[in-house]
Amino acid sequence: MLPDTKYRDHFVAIDVPPGADMSPLSTLLQREVDEAGAFWEWADAMPFSTTRS
């Protein structure tokens, strides 16, 4: 969990098709980090679920 609780439960999942060019997305996310203090990380692929586990 992030140290600052104001970020709790503020998540975005981006579904990227296999073989897609990731450079535009990486550029966008890096700009958000640099300009807005966003935090992002890659995660393993997992099936969509409407509940938390």
PQR file of N, CA, C, O and H, with PARSE charges and radii, in Angstrom:
ATOM      1  N   MET A   1       0.844  -1.176   0.000 -0.4000 1.5000
ATOM      2  CA  MET A   1       0.000   0.000   0.000 -0.0000 2.0000
ATOM      3  C   MET A   1       0.893   1.244   0.000  0.5500 1.7000
ATOM      4  O   MET A   1       1.975   1.257   0.585 -0.5500 1.4000
ATOM      5  N   LEU A   2       0.421   2.248  -0.650 -0.4000 1.5000
ATOM      6  CA  LEU A   2       1.167   3.497  -0.687 -0.0000 2.0000
ATOM      7  C   LEU A   2       1.165   4.152   0.687  0.5500 1.7000
ATOM      8  O   LEU A   2       0.192   4.029   1.431 -0.5500 1.4000
ATOM      9  H   LEU A   2      -0.459   2.237  -1.125  0.4000 1.0000
ATOM     10  N   PRO A   3       2.245   4.847   1.031 -0.5600 1.5000
ATOM     11  CA  PRO A   3       2.324   5.452   2.362  0.2800 2.0000
ATOM     12  C   PRO A   3       1.278   6.526   2.605  0.5500 1.7000
ATOM     13  O   PRO A   3       0.865   6.723   3.748 -0.5500 1.4000
ATOM     14  N   ASP A   4       0.840   7.220   1.578 -0.4000 1.5000
ATOM     15  CA  ASP A   4      -0.140   8.284   1.755 -0.0000 2.0000
ATOM     16  C   ASP A   4      -1.534   7.711   1.494  0.5500 1.7000
ATOM     17  O   ASP A   4      -1.829   7.282   0.379 -0.5500 1.4000
ATOM     18  H   ASP A   4       1.175   7.060   0.650  0.4000 1.0000
ATOM     19  N   THR A   5      -2.380   7.704   2.508 -0.4000 1.5000
ATOM     20  CA  THR A   5      -3.686   7.053   2.386 -0.0000 2.0000
ATOM     21  C   THR A   5      -4.632   7.762   1.435  0.5500 1.7000
ATOM     22  O   THR A   5      -5.673   7.198   1.099 -0.5500 1.4000
ATOM     23  H   THR A   5      -2.140   8.052   3.414  0.4000 1.0000
ATOM     24  N   LYS A   6      -4.325   8.964   0.989 -0.4000 1.5000
ATOM     25  CA  LYS A   6      -5.229   9.623   0.046 -0.0000 2.0000
ATOM     26  C   LYS A   6      -5.287   8.874  -1.285  0.5500 1.7000
ATOM     27  O   LYS A   6      -6.195   9.112  -2.082 -0.5500 1.4000
ATOM     28  H   LYS A   6      -3.480   9.423   1.262  0.4000 1.0000
ATOM     29  N   TYR A   7      -4.334   7.972  -1.540 -0.4000 1.5000
ATOM     30  CA  TYR A   7      -4.335   7.207  -2.776 -0.0000 2.0000
ATOM     31  C   TYR A   7      -5.052   5.870  -2.643  0.5500 1.7000
ATOM     32  O   TYR A   7      -5.185   5.138  -3.624 -0.5500 1.4000
ATOM     33  H   TYR A   7      -3.596   7.779  -0.892  0.4000 1.0000
ATOM     34  N   ARG A   8      -5.506   5.554  -1.464 -0.4000 1.5000
ATOM     35  CA  ARG A   8      -6.149   4.260  -1.238 -0.0000 2.0000
ATOM     36  C   ARG A   8      -7.368   4.110  -2.152  0.5500 1.7000
ATOM     37  O   ARG A   8      -8.198   5.013  -2.264 -0.5500 1.4000
ATOM     38  H   ARG A   8      -5.398   6.149  -0.668  0.4000 1.0000
ATOM     39  N   ASP A   9      -7.452   2.954  -2.796 -0.4000 1.5000
ATOM     40  CA  ASP A   9      -8.577   2.595  -3.652 -0.0000 2.0000
ATOM     41  C   ASP A   9      -8.732   3.469  -4.887  0.5500 1.7000
ATOM     42  O   ASP A   9      -9.826   3.549  -5.446 -0.5500 1.4000
ATOM     43  H   ASP A   9      -6.779   2.220  -2.705  0.4000 1.0000
ATOM     44  N   HIS A  10      -7.677   4.119  -5.319 -0.4000 1.5000
ATOM     45  CA  HIS A  10      -7.694   4.885  -6.567 -0.0000 2.0000
ATOM     46  C   HIS A  10      -6.840   4.123  -7.572  0.5500 1.7000
ATOM     47  O   HIS A  10      -5.646   4.383  -7.721 -0.5500 1.4000
ATOM     48  H   HIS A  10      -6.788   4.054  -4.865  0.4000 1.0000
ATOM     49  N   PHE A  11      -7.471   3.185  -8.252 -0.4000 1.5000
ATOM     50  CA  PHE A  11      -6.754   2.322  -9.171 -0.0000 2.0000
ATOM     51  C   PHE A  11      -7.360   2.406 -10.560  0.5500 1.7000
ATOM     52  O   PHE A  11      -8.553   2.661 -10.720 -0.5500 1.4000
ATOM     53  H   PHE A  11      -8.441   2.974  -8.131  0.4000 1.0000
ATOM     54  N   VAL A  12      -6.532   2.191 -11.546 -0.4000 1.5000
ATOM     55  CA  VAL A  12      -6.981   2.113 -12.927 -0.0000 2.0000
ATOM     56  C   VAL A  12      -6.361   0.857 -13.527  0.5500 1.7000
ATOM     57  O   VAL A  12      -5.163   0.617 -13.380 -0.5500 1.4000
ATOM     58  H   VAL A  12      -5.562   1.984 -11.416  0.4000 1.0000
ATOM     59  N   ALA A  13      -7.163   0.075 -14.189 -0.4000 1.5000
ATOM     60  CA  ALA A  13      -6.661  -1.098 -14.902 -0.0000 2.0000
ATOM     61  C   ALA A  13      -6.768  -0.824 -16.393  0.5500 1.7000
ATOM     62  O   ALA A  13      -7.808  -0.374 -16.875 -0.5500 1.4000
ATOM     63  H   ALA A  13      -8.137   0.270 -14.309  0.4000 1.0000
ATOM     64  N   ILE A  14      -5.718  -1.090 -17.106 -0.4000 1.5000
ATOM     65  CA  ILE A  14      -5.703  -0.861 -18.550 -0.0000 2.0000
ATOM     66  C   ILE A  14      -5.472  -2.210 -19.223  0.5500 1.7000
ATOM     67  O   ILE A  14      -4.441  -2.852 -19.021 -0.5500 1.4000
ATOM     68  H   ILE A  14      -4.874  -1.456 -16.714  0.4000 1.0000
ATOM     69  N   ASP A  15      -6.437  -2.623 -20.015 -0.4000 1.5000
ATOM     70  CA  ASP A  15      -6.345  -3.897 -20.724 -0.0000 2.0000
ATOM     71  C   ASP A  15      -5.653  -3.648 -22.060  0.5500 1.7000
ATOM     72  O   ASP A  15      -6.162  -2.920 -22.912 -0.5500 1.4000
ATOM     73  H   ASP A  15      -7.274  -2.102 -20.179  0.4000 1.0000
ATOM     74  N   VAL A  16      -4.498  -4.256 -22.228 -0.4000 1.5000
ATOM     75  CA  VAL A  16      -3.703  -4.061 -23.441 -0.0000 2.0000
ATOM     76  C   VAL A  16      -3.666  -5.377 -24.211  0.5500 1.7000
ATOM     77  O   VAL A  16      -3.278  -6.410 -23.666 -0.5500 1.4000
ATOM     78  H   VAL A  16      -4.084  -4.848 -21.536  0.4000 1.0000
ATOM     79  N   PRO A  17      -4.066  -5.335 -25.469 -0.5600 1.5000
ATOM     80  CA  PRO A  17      -4.049  -6.572 -26.260  0.2800 2.0000
ATOM     81  C   PRO A  17      -2.633  -7.100 -26.440  0.5500 1.7000
ATOM     82  O   PRO A  17      -1.687  -6.316 -26.515 -0.5500 1.4000
ATOM     83  N   PRO A  18      -2.478  -8.410 -26.511 -0.5600 1.5000
ATOM     84  CA  PRO A  18      -1.156  -8.990 -26.758  0.2800 2.0000
ATOM     85  C   PRO A  18      -0.571  -8.433 -28.060  0.5500 1.7000
ATOM     86  O   PRO A  18      -1.269  -8.314 -29.067 -0.5500 1.4000
ATOM     87  N   GLY A  19       0.694  -8.103 -28.021 -0.4000 1.5000
ATOM     88  CA  GLY A  19       1.385  -7.602 -29.212 -0.0000 2.0000
ATOM     89  C   GLY A  19       1.201  -6.122 -29.481  0.5500 1.7000
ATOM     90  O   GLY A  19       1.737  -5.605 -30.461 -0.5500 1.4000
ATOM     91  H   GLY A  19       1.261  -8.201 -27.203  0.4000 1.0000
ATOM     92  N   ALA A  20       0.448  -5.421 -28.625 -0.4000 1.5000
ATOM     93  CA  ALA A  20       0.216  -3.984 -28.827 -0.0000 2.0000
ATOM     94  C   ALA A  20       1.498  -3.193 -28.569  0.5500 1.7000
ATOM     95  O   ALA A  20       2.341  -3.596 -27.768 -0.5500 1.4000
ATOM     96  H   ALA A  20       0.013  -5.841 -27.829  0.4000 1.0000
ATOM     97  N   ASP A  21       1.626  -2.075 -29.254 -0.4000 1.5000
ATOM     98  CA  ASP A  21       2.758  -1.168 -29.037 -0.0000 2.0000
ATOM     99  C   ASP A  21       2.524  -0.423 -27.731  0.5500 1.7000
ATOM    100  O   ASP A  21       1.585   0.365 -27.620 -0.5500 1.4000
ATOM    101  H   ASP A  21       0.941  -1.748 -29.905  0.4000 1.0000
ATOM    102  N   MET A  22       3.372  -0.669 -26.751 -0.4000 1.5000
ATOM    103  CA  MET A  22       3.200  -0.089 -25.424 -0.0000 2.0000
ATOM    104  C   MET A  22       3.846   1.287 -25.275  0.5500 1.7000
ATOM    105  O   MET A  22       3.646   1.944 -24.253 -0.5500 1.4000
ATOM    106  H   MET A  22       4.135  -1.309 -26.841  0.4000 1.0000
ATOM    107  N   SER A  23       4.606   1.735 -26.255 -0.4000 1.5000
ATOM    108  CA  SER A  23       5.336   2.994 -26.087 -0.0000 2.0000
ATOM    109  C   SER A  23       4.430   4.203 -25.874  0.5500 1.7000
ATOM    110  O   SER A  23       4.765   5.033 -25.030 -0.5500 1.4000
ATOM    111  H   SER A  23       4.769   1.201 -27.085  0.4000 1.0000
ATOM    112  N   PRO A  24       3.296   4.368 -26.583 -0.5600 1.5000
ATOM    113  CA  PRO A  24       2.437   5.534 -26.281  0.2800 2.0000
ATOM    114  C   PRO A  24       1.891   5.505 -24.849  0.5500 1.7000
ATOM    115  O   PRO A  24       1.823   6.541 -24.188 -0.5500 1.4000
ATOM    116  N   LEU A  25       1.503   4.319 -24.373 -0.4000 1.5000
ATOM    117  CA  LEU A  25       0.987   4.197 -23.010 -0.0000 2.0000
ATOM    118  C   LEU A  25       2.082   4.485 -21.990  0.5500 1.7000
ATOM    119  O   LEU A  25       1.851   5.191 -21.008 -0.5500 1.4000
ATOM    120  H   LEU A  25       1.558   3.477 -24.910  0.4000 1.0000
ATOM    121  N   SER A  26       3.260   3.946 -22.219 -0.4000 1.5000
ATOM    122  CA  SER A  26       4.377   4.197 -21.305 -0.0000 2.0000
ATOM    123  C   SER A  26       4.719   5.676 -21.244  0.5500 1.7000
ATOM    124  O   SER A  26       5.003   6.205 -20.169 -0.5500 1.4000
ATOM    125  H   SER A  26       3.448   3.373 -23.017  0.4000 1.0000
ATOM    126  N   THR A  27       4.695   6.339 -22.378 -0.4000 1.5000
ATOM    127  CA  THR A  27       4.974   7.779 -22.424 -0.0000 2.0000
ATOM    128  C   THR A  27       3.932   8.561 -21.644  0.5500 1.7000
ATOM    129  O   THR A  27       4.272   9.459 -20.873 -0.5500 1.4000
ATOM    130  H   THR A  27       4.464   5.909 -23.251  0.4000 1.0000
ATOM    131  N   LEU A  28       2.666   8.225 -21.842 -0.4000 1.5000
ATOM    132  CA  LEU A  28       1.585   8.896 -21.119 -0.0000 2.0000
ATOM    133  C   LEU A  28       1.708   8.697 -19.612  0.5500 1.7000
ATOM    134  O   LEU A  28       1.597   9.653 -18.843 -0.5500 1.4000
ATOM    135  H   LEU A  28       2.390   7.496 -22.468  0.4000 1.0000
ATOM    136  N   LEU A  29       1.936   7.461 -19.194 -0.4000 1.5000
ATOM    137  CA  LEU A  29       2.049   7.187 -17.765 -0.0000 2.0000
ATOM    138  C   LEU A  29       3.259   7.884 -17.156  0.5500 1.7000
ATOM    139  O   LEU A  29       3.176   8.396 -16.040 -0.5500 1.4000
ATOM    140  H   LEU A  29       2.025   6.685 -19.818  0.4000 1.0000
ATOM    141  N   GLN A  30       4.367   7.914 -17.862 -0.4000 1.5000
ATOM    142  CA  GLN A  30       5.554   8.592 -17.342 -0.0000 2.0000
ATOM    143  C   GLN A  30       5.310  10.091 -17.190  0.5500 1.7000
ATOM    144  O   GLN A  30       5.779  10.700 -16.229 -0.5500 1.4000
ATOM    145  H   GLN A  30       4.434   7.498 -18.770  0.4000 1.0000
ATOM    146  N   ARG A  31       4.576  10.690 -18.135 -0.4000 1.5000
ATOM    147  CA  ARG A  31       4.244  12.114 -18.029 -0.0000 2.0000
ATOM    148  C   ARG A  31       3.392  12.372 -16.788  0.5500 1.7000
ATOM    149  O   ARG A  31       3.587  13.373 -16.099 -0.5500 1.4000
ATOM    150  H   ARG A  31       4.194  10.194 -18.915  0.4000 1.0000
ATOM    151  N   GLU A  32       2.447  11.473 -16.501 -0.4000 1.5000
ATOM    152  CA  GLU A  32       1.632  11.621 -15.290 -0.0000 2.0000
ATOM    153  C   GLU A  32       2.483  11.523 -14.031  0.5500 1.7000
ATOM    154  O   GLU A  32       2.238  12.235 -13.057 -0.5500 1.4000
ATOM    155  H   GLU A  32       2.288  10.660 -17.062  0.4000 1.0000
ATOM    156  N   VAL A  33       3.466  10.660 -14.047 -0.4000 1.5000
ATOM    157  CA  VAL A  33       4.385  10.545 -12.905 -0.0000 2.0000
ATOM    158  C   VAL A  33       5.160  11.853 -12.742  0.5500 1.7000
ATOM    159  O   VAL A  33       5.246  12.399 -11.643 -0.5500 1.4000
ATOM    160  H   VAL A  33       3.665  10.082 -14.838  0.4000 1.0000
ATOM    161  N   ASP A  34       5.713  12.341 -13.829 -0.4000 1.5000
ATOM    162  CA  ASP A  34       6.553  13.541 -13.783 -0.0000 2.0000
ATOM    163  C   ASP A  34       5.780  14.804 -13.438  0.5500 1.7000
ATOM    164  O   ASP A  34       6.265  15.638 -12.674 -0.5500 1.4000
ATOM    165  H   ASP A  34       5.643  11.897 -14.722  0.4000 1.0000
ATOM    166  N   GLU A  35       4.586  14.953 -13.993 -0.4000 1.5000
ATOM    167  CA  GLU A  35       3.843  16.209 -13.847 -0.0000 2.0000
ATOM    168  C   GLU A  35       2.798  16.198 -12.736  0.5500 1.7000
ATOM    169  O   GLU A  35       2.473  17.250 -12.187 -0.5500 1.4000
ATOM    170  H   GLU A  35       4.192  14.276 -14.614  0.4000 1.0000
ATOM    171  N   ALA A  36       2.276  15.039 -12.403 -0.4000 1.5000
ATOM    172  CA  ALA A  36       1.161  14.998 -11.450 -0.0000 2.0000
ATOM    173  C   ALA A  36       1.446  14.129 -10.237  0.5500 1.7000
ATOM    174  O   ALA A  36       0.589  13.989  -9.364 -0.5500 1.4000
ATOM    175  H   ALA A  36       2.540  14.184 -12.849  0.4000 1.0000
ATOM    176  N   GLY A  37       2.621  13.549 -10.166 -0.4000 1.5000
ATOM    177  CA  GLY A  37       2.964  12.734  -9.008 -0.0000 2.0000
ATOM    178  C   GLY A  37       2.273  11.387  -8.973  0.5500 1.7000
ATOM    179  O   GLY A  37       2.139  10.785  -7.908 -0.5500 1.4000
ATOM    180  H   GLY A  37       3.318  13.662 -10.874  0.4000 1.0000
ATOM    181  N   ALA A  38       1.829  10.905 -10.134 -0.4000 1.5000
ATOM    182  CA  ALA A  38       1.163   9.599 -10.184 -0.0000 2.0000
ATOM    183  C   ALA A  38       2.161   8.488  -9.860  0.5500 1.7000
ATOM    184  O   ALA A  38       3.376   8.676  -9.937 -0.5500 1.4000
ATOM    185  H   ALA A  38       1.937  11.394 -10.999  0.4000 1.0000
ATOM    186  N   PHE A  39       1.628   7.350  -9.503 -0.4000 1.5000
ATOM    187  CA  PHE A  39       2.418   6.149  -9.249 -0.0000 2.0000
ATOM    188  C   PHE A  39       1.821   5.048 -10.095  0.5500 1.7000
ATOM    189  O   PHE A  39       0.605   4.858 -10.098 -0.5500 1.4000
ATOM    190  H   PHE A  39       0.641   7.198  -9.440  0.4000 1.0000
ATOM    191  N   TRP A  40       2.659   4.321 -10.813 -0.4000 1.5000
ATOM    192  CA  TRP A  40       2.142   3.217 -11.609 -0.0000 2.0000
ATOM    193  C   TRP A  40       3.111   2.068 -11.603  0.5500 1.7000
ATOM    194  O   TRP A  40       4.305   2.229 -11.348 -0.5500 1.4000
ATOM    195  H   TRP A  40       3.647   4.476 -10.810  0.4000 1.0000
ATOM    196  N   GLU A  41       2.564   0.889 -11.893 -0.4000 1.5000
ATOM    197  CA  GLU A  41       3.381  -0.305 -11.988 -0.0000 2.0000
ATOM    198  C   GLU A  41       2.678  -1.306 -12.882  0.5500 1.7000
ATOM    199  O   GLU A  41       1.455  -1.285 -13.022 -0.5500 1.4000
ATOM    200  H   GLU A  41       1.594   0.759 -12.100  0.4000 1.0000
ATOM    201  N   TRP A  42       3.463  -2.182 -13.484 -0.4000 1.5000
ATOM    202  CA  TRP A  42       2.894  -3.261 -14.290 -0.0000 2.0000
ATOM    203  C   TRP A  42       2.397  -4.345 -13.346  0.5500 1.7000
ATOM    204  O   TRP A  42       2.944  -4.532 -12.258 -0.5500 1.4000
ATOM    205  H   TRP A  42       4.456  -2.200 -13.370  0.4000 1.0000
ATOM    206  N   ALA A  43       1.375  -5.047 -13.761 -0.4000 1.5000
ATOM    207  CA  ALA A  43       0.861  -6.154 -12.966 -0.0000 2.0000
ATOM    208  C   ALA A  43       0.694  -7.372 -13.865  0.5500 1.7000
ATOM    209  O   ALA A  43       0.638  -7.254 -15.089 -0.5500 1.4000
ATOM    210  H   ALA A  43       0.931  -4.895 -14.644  0.4000 1.0000
ATOM    211  N   ASP A  44       0.617  -8.518 -13.253 -0.4000 1.5000
ATOM    212  CA  ASP A  44       0.374  -9.734 -14.009 -0.0000 2.0000
ATOM    213  C   ASP A  44      -1.031  -9.712 -14.589  0.5500 1.7000
ATOM    214  O   ASP A  44      -1.951  -9.127 -14.018 -0.5500 1.4000
ATOM    215  H   ASP A  44       0.663  -8.614 -12.259  0.4000 1.0000
ATOM    216  N   ALA A  45      -1.174 -10.356 -15.724 -0.4000 1.5000
ATOM    217  CA  ALA A  45      -2.499 -10.478 -16.328 -0.0000 2.0000
ATOM    218  C   ALA A  45      -3.364 -11.380 -15.465  0.5500 1.7000
ATOM    219  O   ALA A  45      -2.909 -12.412 -14.972 -0.5500 1.4000
ATOM    220  H   ALA A  45      -0.427 -10.831 -16.189  0.4000 1.0000
ATOM    221  N   MET A  46      -4.600 -10.983 -15.291 -0.4000 1.5000
ATOM    222  CA  MET A  46      -5.531 -11.798 -14.538 -0.0000 2.0000
ATOM    223  C   MET A  46      -6.936 -11.564 -15.081  0.5500 1.7000
ATOM    224  O   MET A  46      -7.234 -10.476 -15.574 -0.5500 1.4000
ATOM    225  H   MET A  46      -4.970 -10.144 -15.692  0.4000 1.0000
ATOM    226  N   PRO A  47      -7.787 -12.551 -14.998 -0.5600 1.5000
ATOM    227  CA  PRO A  47      -9.153 -12.398 -15.492  0.2800 2.0000
ATOM    228  C   PRO A  47      -9.896 -11.300 -14.738  0.5500 1.7000
ATOM    229  O   PRO A  47      -9.657 -11.077 -13.551 -0.5500 1.4000
ATOM    230  N   PHE A  48     -10.787 -10.626 -15.430 -0.4000 1.5000
ATOM    231  CA  PHE A  48     -11.596  -9.578 -14.818 -0.0000 2.0000
ATOM    232  C   PHE A  48     -12.489 -10.171 -13.738  0.5500 1.7000
ATOM    233  O   PHE A  48     -13.016 -11.272 -13.894 -0.5500 1.4000
ATOM    234  H   PHE A  48     -10.981 -10.807 -16.395  0.4000 1.0000
ATOM    235  N   SER A  49     -12.654  -9.445 -12.656 -0.4000 1.5000
ATOM    236  CA  SER A  49     -13.536  -9.879 -11.567 -0.0000 2.0000
ATOM    237  C   SER A  49     -14.247  -8.668 -11.004  0.5500 1.7000
ATOM    238  O   SER A  49     -13.660  -7.591 -10.901 -0.5500 1.4000
ATOM    239  H   SER A  49     -12.225  -8.550 -12.529  0.4000 1.0000
ATOM    240  N   THR A  50     -15.493  -8.836 -10.642 -0.4000 1.5000
ATOM    241  CA  THR A  50     -16.257  -7.749 -10.046 -0.0000 2.0000
ATOM    242  C   THR A  50     -16.115  -7.702  -8.532  0.5500 1.7000
ATOM    243  O   THR A  50     -16.654  -6.805  -7.883 -0.5500 1.4000
ATOM    244  H   THR A  50     -15.970  -9.712 -10.726  0.4000 1.0000
ATOM    245  N   THR A  51     -15.392  -8.664  -7.966 -0.4000 1.5000
ATOM    246  CA  THR A  51     -15.171  -8.694  -6.522 -0.0000 2.0000
ATOM    247  C   THR A  51     -13.689  -8.670  -6.227  0.5500 1.7000
ATOM    248  O   THR A  51     -12.869  -9.072  -7.052 -0.5500 1.4000
ATOM    249  H   THR A  51     -14.954  -9.393  -8.492  0.4000 1.0000
ATOM    250  N   ARG A  52     -13.356  -8.195  -5.047 -0.4000 1.5000
ATOM    251  CA  ARG A  52     -11.961  -8.221  -4.600 -0.0000 2.0000
ATOM    252  C   ARG A  52     -11.681  -9.542  -3.931  0.5500 1.7000
ATOM    253  O   ARG A  52     -12.546 -10.121  -3.275 -0.5500 1.4000
ATOM    254  H   ARG A  52     -14.022  -7.868  -4.376  0.4000 1.0000
ATOM    255  N   SER A  53     -10.439 -10.021  -4.107 -0.4000 1.5000
ATOM    256  CA  SER A  53     -10.096 -11.259  -3.405 -0.0000 2.0000
ATOM    257  C   SER A  53      -9.076 -11.011  -2.331  0.5500 1.7000
ATOM    258  O   SER A  53      -8.670 -11.943  -1.637 -0.5500 1.4000
ATOM    259  H   SER A  53      -9.736  -9.551  -4.640  0.4000 1.0000
TER
END
